Amino acid sequence: MLDTAAIRAKYAEERDKRIRAEGNAQYRELTGKFAHLKDDPYMPVIPRDAVTDHADFTFIGGGFAGLVVGAKLKEAGIQSVRIIDKAGDFGGNWYWNRYPGAQCDTASMIYLPLLEETGHMPSEKYAHAPEILEHSRRIARTFGLYENALFHTAVTSLTWDDAAGVWVVSTDRGDRFTTRHVGLGTGPLHVAKLPGIPGLERFKGHSFHTSRWDYDYTGGSPEGAPLSKLADKRVAIIGTGATAVQVVPHLSASAGKLYVCQRTPSSVDVRNNAPIDPEWFASIAKPGWQYEWLDNFAAWQTGMVMPEVDLVDDGWTDLAKMMRAKMAEIPADQRTPAAMFASFEDADHEKMEQIRARTDEVVADKETADKLKAWYRQLCKRPCFHDAYLQSFNNPNTVLLDTDGKGVEEITENGVVVGGIEYPVDCIVYASGFEVGTDYRRRCGFDVAGTGGRLLSEAWADGMRSKHGIHVHGFPNLFIVQPQQGANLISNVPHNIIDSAKTFARILSHMQAEGLTRVEVTAEAEADWLKLLDSGPGPMLGSVDCTPGYYNNEGKGWEEAGAGLGRGYPWGAVAYFAYIEGWRSDGRFDGLAFA
């Protein structure tokens, strides 16, 4: 029998160690000495003439959001689609993240979008980054998205011209063109950040961020070649989140000495990655197979009725099964929100005890194993799944520098300081993640000026406001792609993207057929949607009781950014997907005003 009170007390103790009053301000932007980390090391910038034409639909962001929206629009017969991205090609995060070991942590069969439409079979249950990047390019080729794309191009302003009924787009390449509709898919995890450690600029050795991996220095390649140039190098990696969990095994296998600097350990469960058998894939790849898999996974996460079979069968659905089993024990007339949360908490405690026990089983040194144990609920931070990370700490060259929640104290000319001890290193790898919750303009590099010149940052000054997470009053013909205020299915973000793209395509097809040129959500419909979101129990993620991280705005919660920010449909993602399919299929598009 688990001691729930003791576990709660331990969680609170560990959380309190890590709370910082400055919140997101503790991190550093890539400026000054580190500005070069924004550059593209993979493709040269190709000179071109400024663009001054017109496009029917312009999408900002060439990751999965832009690719899927572009594909669905092309399928709907909307051919004039332009995609803009700061990178040199399609791929979004998978263009930038080429660090060794990078792979998806949600199963490839549901993570890689448009598999059926492109005829691609993933090579393994959890595809690695090169395959994901190539699949992004495959989507672009299949749907002709390269034709009008603008790469190595950053939008500098986006302004609605009410008289002409178009958006005016300006970029850092001198472009100034108009577009009837605009989509935003800039993503929450694309602007790299650095830890705010004193002395960051003083280090005289080599350093880089994982999103700009320096293979010239380390040797190796994104395809998995050994990091051959590190054999005589002392390396420190700062950060132990999802990226570091994938990187550490490769550094451990190659570096002369590896110091893993840890403020908060990740929960690391079994991954069990394996190749996908072509014969098995051929047997299941019938028309509509991927949408069946998507719905099946979502049902295990948030559905009210469980499928008979768990198609994905991984760590995500394992936790869901435990939660469902606990909730099923509650008598129907006693299933209050408090009782449901208590059963969820019990299941989570059991799962985390299993994960902590696995650490003891895998890591030989007991002191190191204890420091690698995650003391928080599994969904307080991004759950990790890996079969080589914990094992790396059994290698004699790999040392865990646990900071007991404080972080690295200082960086000197020669190395890192932890616990008052300087550890000389030749190279520092920053696995410090990306900006979340910072100012919208800072992350995107531009603001959006809607009707009457009102800025999106002003409209959202008291928190995000939308209908379906897609439409914002005062910003006609603007569509946003992201999970919040819609399905909010964080365990598989591409499912949200695919569904939003279907909505875009249906609306624009309706407008094209009816000769309509303008669409905007009404103020009343937007307010009603936010009221509906607030009527639910609130998000499962982002609790201020959790250890700080990007899920809960570094421990501050999201109240300061508006009550509806982290919320999704009150009855869960599966219910939302059913609702929105009915909404876009009945032809009324309730809440939208057309002209």
C-alpha positions in Angstrom: 0.0 0.0 0.0 1.5 3.3 -1.1 1.9 6.1 1.5 0.1 8.8 -0.4 0.7 11.5 2.2 4.5 10.7 2.3 4.7 10.8 -1.5 2.8 14.2 -1.6 5.2 15.6 1.0 8.2 14.4 -0.9 6.8 15.9 -4.1 6.2 19.3 -2.4 9.7 19.3 -0.9 11.4 18.7 -4.2 9.2 21.2 -6.0 10.0 24.0 -3.4 13.7 23.5 -4.0 13.3 24.4 -7.6 10.9 27.3 -7.6 12.5 30.5 -8.8 10.9 33.9 -8.3 12.0 35.1 -11.7 10.1 32.3 -13.6 10.9 32.4 -17.3 13.2 35.4 -16.8 15.8 32.9 -15.4 16.6 32.0 -19.0 18.7 33.8 -21.5 17.9 34.8 -25.1 20.3 33.9 -27.9 21.9 37.4 -28.1 25.4 38.8 -28.1 28.0 36.2 -28.0 25.4 33.5 -28.6 23.5 35.2 -31.4 25.2 32.9 -33.9 23.2 30.0 -32.4 20.2 31.3 -34.3 22.0 30.8 -37.6 21.4 27.9 -40.0 24.4 25.6 -40.1 22.7 23.2 -42.5 21.9 25.1 -45.7 23.3 28.3 -47.2 21.0 31.3 -47.7 20.3 31.6 -51.4 19.9 35.1 -52.8 16.6 35.9 -54.4 14.5 38.8 -55.5 11.9 40.3 -53.2 8.4 38.9 -53.6 5.6 41.4 -54.3 2.7 39.3 -55.6 -0.6 37.9 -54.1 -1.3 34.5 -52.6 -4.7 33.1 -51.6 -3.4 31.4 -48.5 -0.1 32.1 -46.7 1.1 29.9 -43.8 3.8 31.1 -41.5 5.8 28.0 -40.3 7.1 25.1 -42.4 6.8 22.4 -39.7 4.1 19.8 -39.4 1.5 22.6 -39.0 2.3 24.3 -42.3 2.8 21.0 -44.1 -0.5 19.4 -43.1 -2.5 22.6 -43.6 -0.9 23.0 -47.1 -1.7 19.4 -48.0 -5.3 19.6 -46.8 -5.9 22.9 -48.7 -4.4 21.4 -51.9 -6.7 18.4 -51.5 -9.6 20.8 -51.2 -8.7 22.4 -54.5 -7.0 25.6 -53.1 -3.8 25.8 -55.1 -2.4 29.2 -54.3 -0.7 28.2 -51.0 2.6 29.8 -49.8 4.6 28.7 -46.8 7.2 30.8 -45.1 9.9 29.6 -42.7 13.1 30.9 -41.2 14.7 27.5 -41.9 16.3 26.5 -45.2 13.7 23.7 -45.8 10.5 22.2 -44.5 10.6 20.2 -41.2 10.1 22.8 -38.4 11.7 21.5 -35.2 12.9 18.4 -37.2 14.9 20.7 -39.4 16.8 22.2 -36.5 17.0 19.3 -34.1 19.6 17.0 -35.6 21.4 16.1 -32.4 22.5 12.5 -32.0 19.7 10.2 -31.0 16.9 12.6 -31.8 13.6 10.7 -32.3 9.9 11.1 -31.7 8.7 10.0 -28.2 5.1 9.3 -29.5 4.8 6.3 -31.8 5.6 6.9 -35.4 2.3 5.4 -36.6 0.4 8.3 -35.1 3.1 11.0 -34.8 4.1 11.2 -38.5 1.2 12.9 -40.3 -0.2 11.9 -43.6 1.4 8.5 -43.8 -1.5 7.0 -45.7 -1.6 10.0 -48.1 2.1 9.7 -48.9 2.3 5.9 -48.8 5.1 5.9 -46.3 5.8 3.1 -43.8 7.8 4.2 -40.8 11.0 2.2 -40.3 10.6 1.8 -36.5 8.1 2.3 -33.8 9.8 5.6 -32.8 11.3 7.1 -35.9 14.6 9.0 -35.7 15.1 12.6 -36.8 16.5 12.0 -40.3 13.5 9.9 -41.2 11.1 12.5 -39.8 12.8 15.3 -41.7 12.7 13.3 -44.9 9.0 12.6 -44.3 8.4 16.3 -44.0 10.1 16.8 -47.4 8.0 13.9 -48.7 4.8 15.7 -47.7 6.0 18.9 -49.4 6.9 17.0 -52.6 3.6 15.0 -52.7 1.5 18.1 -52.4 3.5 20.6 -54.4 4.4 22.8 -51.5 7.9 23.7 -52.6 6.6 25.7 -55.5 5.7 28.9 -53.7 7.7 28.4 -50.4 9.9 31.1 -49.1 12.8 29.7 -47.0 15.3 31.5 -44.8 12.7 34.1 -44.5 11.3 35.7 -41.3 8.1 37.6 -41.2 8.6 41.1 -39.8 5.0 42.4 -39.9 1.5 41.1 -40.7 -1.2 43.7 -41.1 -4.9 43.5 -42.1 -5.9 45.9 -44.8 -9.6 46.3 -44.2 -10.4 48.3 -47.3 -8.8 45.7 -49.6 -9.8 42.7 -47.5 -6.3 41.2 -47.5 -3.3 40.7 -45.2 -0.1 42.5 -46.0 3.0 40.4 -45.3 6.5 41.9 -44.9 9.7 40.0 -44.3 13.4 40.4 -43.6 14.1 39.6 -47.3 12.4 42.7 -48.5 9.2 40.9 -49.5 5.9 42.8 -49.3 3.0 40.9 -50.7 -0.7 40.4 -50.1 -2.7 37.3 -49.1 -6.4 36.6 -48.7 -5.9 34.3 -45.7 -3.1 33.7 -43.2 -2.3 30.7 -41.0 0.0 30.8 -38.0 1.9 27.7 -37.0 5.0 29.1 -35.4 4.9 26.5 -32.7 5.6 26.8 -29.0 9.0 25.1 -29.0 11.2 26.7 -31.7 13.1 29.5 -30.1 16.1 28.1 -28.2 17.0 29.4 -24.8 20.0 29.2 -22.6 20.2 28.8 -18.8 20.8 32.0 -16.9 24.0 30.8 -15.3 26.6 33.4 -14.1 29.7 33.5 -16.3 28.1 32.0 -19.4 30.1 34.3 -21.6 33.4 33.6 -19.9 33.8 30.0 -21.0 36.8 29.7 -23.4 36.1 26.2 -24.6 33.6 25.2 -27.2 29.8 25.3 -26.7 26.6 25.0 -28.6 22.9 24.4 -28.2 21.4 21.0 -29.0 19.2 22.6 -31.7 22.4 23.6 -33.6 24.5 20.5 -33.0 28.1 21.1 -34.1 29.1 17.8 -35.9 32.3 19.6 -37.2 33.4 19.6 -33.5 32.0 16.3 -32.3 32.3 14.2 -35.4 29.5 11.8 -36.3 26.2 12.6 -38.1 22.5 12.8 -37.5 22.2 9.4 -39.1 24.0 7.9 -36.1 27.7 7.8 -36.9 29.8 7.8 -33.7 30.9 11.2 -32.3 34.5 10.2 -33.1 36.2 13.6 -32.3 35.2 13.5 -28.6 37.4 10.6 -27.6 39.9 12.8 -25.9 37.4 15.5 -24.8 35.8 16.4 -21.5 32.2 17.3 -22.1 29.5 18.8 -19.9 25.8 18.7 -20.9 23.5 21.1 -19.0 19.9 19.9 -18.9 18.3 16.5 -18.3 15.0 16.9 -20.1 13.6 15.0 -23.1 16.4 16.2 -25.4 19.2 15.2 -23.0 17.7 11.8 -22.4 18.3 11.1 -26.1 21.7 12.8 -26.4 23.4 11.4 -23.2 23.8 7.8 -24.4 25.7 9.0 -27.5 27.9 11.4 -25.6 28.5 8.7 -23.0 29.6 6.3 -25.7 32.0 8.7 -27.3 33.4 11.3 -24.9 36.5 10.8 -22.9 34.6 12.2 -19.9 31.0 13.2 -19.6 29.5 15.3 -16.9 25.7 15.4 -16.9 24.5 18.5 -15.0 21.1 17.9 -13.5 18.7 20.3 -11.8 15.6 18.1 -12.1 15.6 14.4 -13.2 13.3 13.2 -15.9 11.0 10.3 -15.5 12.4 7.7 -17.8 10.2 4.6 -18.6 10.8 1.7 -20.9 10.7 2.6 -24.7 11.0 -0.8 -26.4 11.7 0.6 -29.8 11.8 -1.9 -32.7 11.7 -2.0 -36.4 8.3 -2.2 -38.1 7.7 -5.4 -40.0 6.7 -4.7 -43.6 4.4 -7.8 -43.8 2.6 -6.7 -40.6 2.3 -3.1 -41.9 0.8 -4.3 -45.2 -1.8 -6.3 -43.3 -3.0 -3.2 -41.3 -2.5 -0.4 -43.9 -6.0 -0.4 -45.2 -7.9 2.7 -46.3 -8.3 5.0 -43.2 -5.9 3.0 -41.1 -3.9 6.0 -39.7 -7.1 7.9 -38.7 -8.2 4.7 -36.9 -4.9 4.7 -35.0 -5.1 8.3 -34.1 -8.6 7.9 -32.8 -7.6 4.8 -30.8 -4.7 6.5 -29.1 -6.8 9.6 -28.3 -9.5 7.4 -26.9 -7.1 5.7 -24.5 -5.9 9.2 -23.4 -9.3 11.0 -22.9 -12.2 8.9 -24.2 -15.2 7.9 -22.1 -15.4 4.5 -23.8 -12.3 2.4 -24.1 -11.5 0.7 -27.3 -11.3 -3.1 -27.2 -7.7 -3.0 -28.5 -4.8 -0.7 -27.7 -3.2 -0.3 -31.1 -0.3 1.9 -30.0 0.5 0.0 -26.7 3.2 2.2 -25.2 4.0 4.1 -22.1 1.4 6.8 -22.8 -1.4 4.3 -23.0 0.0 2.2 -20.1 -0.5 5.1 -17.7 -4.0 5.7 -19.2 -5.0 2.1 -18.6 -3.9 2.3 -15.0 -5.9 5.5 -14.5 -9.0 4.0 -16.2 -8.8 0.9 -14.0 -8.6 3.1 -10.8 -11.5 5.3 -11.9 -13.6 2.2 -12.8 -13.4 1.2 -9.1 -15.4 4.3 -8.1 -19.1 3.7 -7.8 -21.0 5.6 -10.5 -22.9 7.8 -8.1 -19.6 8.8 -6.4 -17.6 10.0 -9.5 -17.2 13.5 -8.4 -14.2 15.6 -9.7 -12.5 15.2 -6.4 -12.9 11.4 -6.5 -11.8 11.2 -10.1 -8.7 13.2 -9.4 -7.9 11.0 -6.3 -8.0 7.9 -8.5 -5.9 9.6 -11.1 -3.4 10.5 -8.4 -3.3 6.9 -7.1 -2.6 5.5 -10.6 0.1 8.1 -11.2 1.8 7.3 -7.8 1.8 3.6 -8.8 3.3 4.4 -12.2 6.0 6.7 -10.8 6.9 4.1 -8.2 7.4 1.6 -11.0 9.6 4.1 -12.9 11.7 4.9 -9.7 12.1 1.1 -9.1 13.3 0.7 -12.7 16.1 3.2 -11.9 17.3 1.0 -9.0 17.2 -2.0 -11.3 19.2 -0.4 -14.1 21.7 2.0 -12.4 24.4 0.1 -10.5 25.5 2.9 -8.1 22.8 3.4 -5.5 23.6 7.1 -4.8 23.5 7.9 -8.5 20.2 5.9 -8.9 18.6 7.8 -6.1 19.5 11.2 -7.6 18.1 10.1 -11.0 14.6 9.4 -9.5 11.9 11.8 -10.5 9.8 13.0 -7.5 6.7 14.5 -9.2 3.6 13.2 -11.0 4.4 11.8 -14.4 2.5 14.4 -16.3 4.1 17.3 -14.4 6.9 17.2 -17.0 7.2 15.7 -20.4 7.3 11.9 -19.8 10.4 10.3 -21.3 10.9 6.7 -22.6 14.4 5.4 -23.3 16.3 2.1 -23.1 19.9 3.5 -23.0 19.8 6.8 -20.9 19.8 5.3 -17.4 22.3 2.6 -18.6 24.7 5.3 -19.5 25.4 6.1 -15.9 27.0 2.7 -15.5 29.8 3.7 -17.9 32.9 4.7 -15.9 33.4 7.9 -18.0 29.9 9.3 -17.2 29.4 11.3 -14.0 26.1 12.7 -12.8 26.5 16.2 -11.3 23.3 16.5 -9.4 22.6 20.1 -8.2 19.8 19.2 -5.8 17.4 21.5 -7.7 19.7 24.5 -7.7 21.2 24.3 -11.2 24.8 24.9 -12.1 26.2 27.6 -9.9 28.7 29.2 -12.3 30.5 28.8 -15.6 34.2 29.7 -15.5 36.7 30.1 -18.3 37.5 26.5 -17.9 34.4 24.6 -16.9 31.3 24.3 -14.7 30.9 24.8 -11.0 28.6 22.4 -9.1 28.5 22.2 -5.3 31.4 24.6 -5.1 33.6 22.4 -7.2 34.9 23.4 -10.6 34.9 20.6 -13.2 37.2 21.5 -16.1 35.7 20.7 -19.5 36.5 21.2 -23.2 33.0 21.5 -24.4 29.6 22.5 -23.0 26.4 21.3 -24.6 23.3 23.2 -23.7 20.2 21.0 -23.7 18.2 23.8 -22.1 15.2 23.7 -24.4 13.0 26.3 -25.9 11.0 29.4 -24.9 7.5 28.7 -23.7 5.3 31.4 -22.1 7.5 34.3 -23.1 6.1 37.3 -25.0 4.5 36.2 -28.3 6.3 38.9 -30.3 9.6 37.8 -28.9 9.1 34.2 -29.9 7.6 34.9 -33.3 9.6 38.0 -34.2 6.5 39.9 -35.3 3.1 41.0 -34.0 -0.2 40.7 -35.9 -2.2 43.9 -36.6 -5.9 43.2 -37.1 -9.0 45.3 -37.7 -8.3 49.0 -36.8 -4.6 48.2 -36.3 -5.2 46.4 -33.0 -2.3 44.1 -32.2 -2.8 40.4 -31.3 -0.6 41.0 -28.3 -3.1 43.7 -27.1 -6.1 41.4 -27.8 -4.4 38.7 -25.7 -3.0 41.1 -23.0 -5.2 39.4 -20.4 -4.8 35.9 -21.9 -5.4 34.0 -25.1 -8.9 34.4 -26.5 -10.2 32.3 -29.4 -12.9 30.0 -30.6 -11.6 26.4 -31.1 -8.1 27.8 -30.6 -8.3 28.8 -34.2 -10.3 32.0 -34.7 -9.8 35.3 -33.0 -12.3 38.1 -33.0 -10.9 41.3 -34.7 -8.6 39.3 -37.0 -10.5 38.3 -40.1 -9.2 35.5 -42.4 -6.6 34.5 -39.7 -6.3 30.9 -38.7 -4.1 29.6 -35.8 -2.8 26.1 -35.4 -2.0 24.9 -31.9 -3.7 22.5 -29.4 -4.9 25.0 -26.7 -8.5 26.0 -26.4 -9.3 23.1 -28.7 -8.6 19.4 -28.3 -5.5 20.2 -26.2 -4.2 16.6 -26.8 -0.6 17.3 -25.7 0.5 13.6 -25.8 0.2 13.7 -29.6 0.2 17.2 -31.0 0.1 16.2 -34.7 -3.5 14.9 -34.1 -4.5 18.4 -33.2 -2.8 19.8 -36.3 -4.5 17.4 -38.6 -7.9 18.2 -37.2 -7.3 21.9 -37.4 -6.2 21.5 -41.0 -9.5 19.8 -41.8 -11.3 22.7 -40.3 -9.3 25.2 -42.4 -10.0 23.3 -45.6 -13.7 22.9 -45.0 -14.1 26.6 -44.2 -12.1 27.8 -47.2 -13.9 25.3 -49.5 -17.2 26.7 -48.3 -16.0 30.3 -49.0 -14.7 29.4 -52.4 -18.0 27.7 -53.4 -20.1 30.6 -52.1 -17.9 33.4 -53.4 -17.1 34.6 -49.9 -13.9 36.6 -49.2 -14.0 37.3 -45.4 -14.6 35.2 -42.3 -14.3 36.1 -38.6 -15.5 34.7 -35.3 -18.1 36.9 -33.6 -17.2 38.5 -30.2 -20.2 36.6 -28.7 -19.2 33.3 -30.1 -15.6 33.7 -28.8 -16.8 34.7 -25.3 -19.2 31.7 -25.2 -16.4 29.3 -26.2 -14.2 30.6 -23.4 -17.1 30.3 -21.0 -17.5 26.7 -22.0 -13.8 26.0 -21.5 -14.0 27.5 -18.0 -16.9 25.2 -17.1 -14.7 22.1 -17.2 -12.5 20.7 -14.4 -9.4 22.4 -15.9 -6.3 21.0 -17.5 -4.6 17.9 -16.3 -1.3 19.6 -17.1 0.2 22.8 -15.7 -0.7 22.5 -12.0 1.3 24.9 -9.8 1.7 21.9 -7.4 4.0 20.4 -10.0 7.8 20.8 -10.0 8.5 23.9 -12.2 8.9 23.5 -16.0 7.4 24.7 -19.2 4.2 22.7 -18.5 3.3 25.0 -15.6 5.0 28.2 -16.6 8.0 27.5 -14.4 5.8 26.9 -11.3 3.8 30.1 -11.6 0.8 28.5 -13.4 -1.1 30.1 -16.3 -3.6 32.2 -14.4 -1.6 35.4 -15.2 -1.9 34.5 -18.9 -5.7 34.0 -18.7 -7.8 31.2 -17.3 -8.5 29.7 -20.7 -4.9 29.4 -21.9 -4.1 25.9 -20.9 -7.6 24.6 -21.2 -9.1 22.3 -23.7 -12.6 21.0 -24.4 -14.2 20.1 -21.1 -15.1 16.5 -22.1 -11.7 15.7 -23.5 -10.0 15.4 -26.9 -12.1 12.6 -28.3 -15.3 14.5 -27.5 -13.8 17.6 -29.1 -12.9 15.8 -32.3 -16.4 14.4 -32.5 -17.9 17.9 -31.8 -15.7 19.8 -34.3 -16.4 17.2 -37.1 -20.1 17.9 -36.6 -19.5 21.6 -36.5 -17.6 21.8 -39.7 -19.8 19.2 -41.5 -23.2 20.8 -41.0 -22.4 23.7 -43.2 -23.5 26.4 -40.7 -20.1 27.1 -39.1 -21.8 28.3 -36.0 -20.1 31.4 -34.5 -18.4 32.6 -37.7 -19.5 35.6 -39.7 -18.9 35.5 -43.5 -19.0 38.3 -46.0 
